Amino acid sequence: MASVVPMKEKKLMDVKIGELPKWILMRDFTPKGIAGAFQRGYYRYYNKYVNVKKGSVAGVSMVLAAYVLFNYCRSYKELKHERRRKYH
């Protein structure tokens, strides 16, 4: 018999599309809840990629790549005017 997991405790990957609005409304959108979500994400990332016995530069390089991509997307509007175009 399948165990019944309450909607509040389900992970996003386990939620069906029809249950998605109900699941989103059950999230905690207070400043404390949002800060807690960022903290959990940071610790999950840190323990998976940085705080390991045989570490590599993968953890730091992913953060650096995300930072570069974020800044490129942020400044794309100004950068697209700097492209060299051929005038025929």
N, C-alpha and C positions, 0 to 999 in steps of 0.2 A: 504494500500500500504506500502510495507516495505521501511524503510529509508535506503539510501545508505550511508554507512560510508566509508570515504577514507581509503585506505590501510594503510597509515601511522598512523592513529589513532586507528586501530584495535588492540585488545589485542591478545596475542598469542593463547589463547584458542578459539578465534573466527576465526582464520585463517585456511583455508582448506589446505590440503597437497599440492595441486597443486600451491597454492599461496605462499607457505612457502619461496622459494628462493627469490621471489620478495619482500616479507615482510622483510627478513633478510637484503637484500641490502639497504632497506630504513632506517635501524637503524643507529644511530650516534655512530661511533666507534672511535671518537676522544677522547683524554684523558679527556676532559671536559664532553663529553657525557657519558663515562664509569663511571666517578666519580659521575655524576648526577644520574645514574642508581643505584649505590650502596647507595647513599644518600636516594633516594626514597624507596629502599628496607629496609634500616635501620629504617626510620621513619614509614613505614607501619608496620614493626614488632614491634617497640617500642609502637606505639599507639594501636596495637591489643592485645599485651600480657603483657606489662609492665605498661603502663600508663592507668590503669583502676581503677574504684572505688573499686571493690572487687578483688584485685589481689591475686595471689598465687605464688608459686615457679615455676609454669609451664614455664614462660617466660625465667627465668634464667636457669632452668634445661635443656631446649631445646638447649640453647647456649652451655652449658657445655657438653651435650651429643654429639653435633656436633663437638666440640673441641676434645673430647676423640676419637671419631670415625676417625676424620681427622688425628690425630697423630698416631693412630693404623695403618691406611692404609699407612701412610708415612713410618713407620718403620717396616712394615710387612716383607720386604725382609730380614732384620737382625733377626727378631723374629722367622722366620720359621726355622732357623738353630739351634735355642736353644731348640726346642722341644725334649722331651724325647721319644726315640724310643726303642722298644724291639728288640733285636737281637736274632733271633732263630737259 
